[in-house]
Amino acid sequence: MSFRTSLCACIAISPAAPFAVLAASAAAADVRVTPNDRGAAITVGDQPFADYLIRSGPKPVVWPIFGPGQVRMTRDYPLDDSRSDETRDHIHHRSLWFTHGDVNKIDFWAETPGAGHIEHREFVELKSGPEGVIVTRNEWLAPDGRKILEDQRRLTFAAGDDARTIDFDIELKATAGPVEFGDTKEGSFGVRVADVLAVKKKSGGQIKNDAGLTDKDAWGKPASWVDYHGRIDGQPVGVAMMNHPDSFGFPTRWHVRDYGLFAANPFGSTAFEAPKRENVKLESGGSIKLSYRVLLHRGDEQSGDVAAVYKAYAGQRRP
């Protein structure tokens, strides 16, 4: 599979979009994006929503992330290792991130000797308003410092009373020569949910996808969305991840695990016991676009209106 140019249209989203797509929320609120020495802070009124960290270990990440009711929705470790009640496995699972485990044979997923890293180069845009917007340019570097590719990513934050969303649109650009994305399960757009949501904890957490498959049955399956829900601090909440129809590889396969990992992987095939296919290749100068939404909602996938939010999201054109 070889691509010379982007596969997705570049059409601006209406400023009213955050209000229309938060189907599970009574009202949307202004979101403020404030630069700081770590990256940028995203707030709703006087309440924290998330922080965009330009460098956390070997990659930019979003942490912490607060859902409706100011519930912390992702695991704190390893960004904060002071909590004795959290698991300490998979140090590379840093709240919310984008990487891949085989890019020109270099592992950008794990944090092991010989792995690559993603370097933040600049903020292209920071905007506050009905939606908060962060656009960044980043370079993917080999262990010896060679540039492998670059990306431009756009994160759009919207908030209402009962739901919050983070839209993640990324363009991967082969600006330093050809790029090949290998067939591995270790990728790509990931979230590590709060420990208490993990199915493995047996405290009420559940995974469910758009076809009704649950828990381990949802692993590796293609789906337009997958929801991970349970209770945090006694509140019923969930994290849904959605794949836009214009995104390369739609519907993506999901590397979603009972211990709390939750990742959309458009490059894996045989790694998920699927039919073998050619690796995804970009010619020099080529690019592909990927689009995802993270919905932070109250309740399970039904009371959180995940299907309705997805329908509205799927009807948008991505930037």
Buried (B, 14 or more C-beta within 10 A) or exposed (E): BEBEEBBBEEEEBEEEBBBBBBBBBEEBBBBBBEEEEEBBBBBBEEEBBBBBBBBBBBBBBBBBBBBBBEBBBBBBBBBEEEEEEBBEEBEBBBBBBBBBBBBBEBBBBBBEEEBBBBBBBEBEEBEBEBBBBBBBBBBBBBEEEEEBBBBBBBBBBBBBBBBBBBBBBBBBBBBBBBBBBBBBBBBBBBBBBBBBBBBEBEEEBBBBBBEEBEBEEBBBBBBBBBBBBBBBEEBBBBBBBBBBBBBBBBBBBBBBBBBBBBBBBBBBBEBBEBEEEEBBBBBEEBBBBBBBBBBBBBBBBEBBBBBEBBEBBBEBBBB
